[in-house]
Amino acid sequence: MRTTLSLDPDVAAILRQRMEDTSQSLKQVINQALRIGLAATAPLEPQPFRVEPHAFAMRPGIDPDKLNQLLDEWEVEAHLGR
C-alpha cells in the first residue's frame, strides 16, 4: 500500500536515527514501529460497570424521594423567620 505521511520533526529525527543504527530502510523502520505500536495499543475487554449501593441513614419520617419538598419547606420557614 502506498501512502503519504506527514511526520513531526521530532519523529522524523528518531526515524532517521533508527535507520542509521539498524541499517534498515525507512519503510522497514516505519513498518516495524507501527507493528509494535499497534500491538501495544490493542483494545482491552471492557470491564462491566458496577454500582455499589450505599445505605444512607435517614431519620425516621424523611422520605429520600421527597427531599426537594423538605428543602422547600425549610426555605419557607427561613423566609418567614421561624
Steps between C-alpha positions, in 0.01 A plus 500: 500500500639837403420798716640837599587581860556842653738450790575737784865609503579311820352176360693542174823544697433184699429308178819626337701398806338156506575456128867579564522275806338197335600551135136452402294695248242758599225257398639225725542730800150647468337158451680361805406803713136480391481126572641550850285805571176350371555173688561691824176695468270208432155574640436354842188309593259748656447452871140463611359809668420437863295712734563457868196613697546703814263482795418856602392547859187713465306613801162335550230688312731638228422358159815516281277529192355825634815686607421790266170553682682499834746760369209716380340478845826606668536796263145616575563468875825694469327771296219531753753522782390197695 
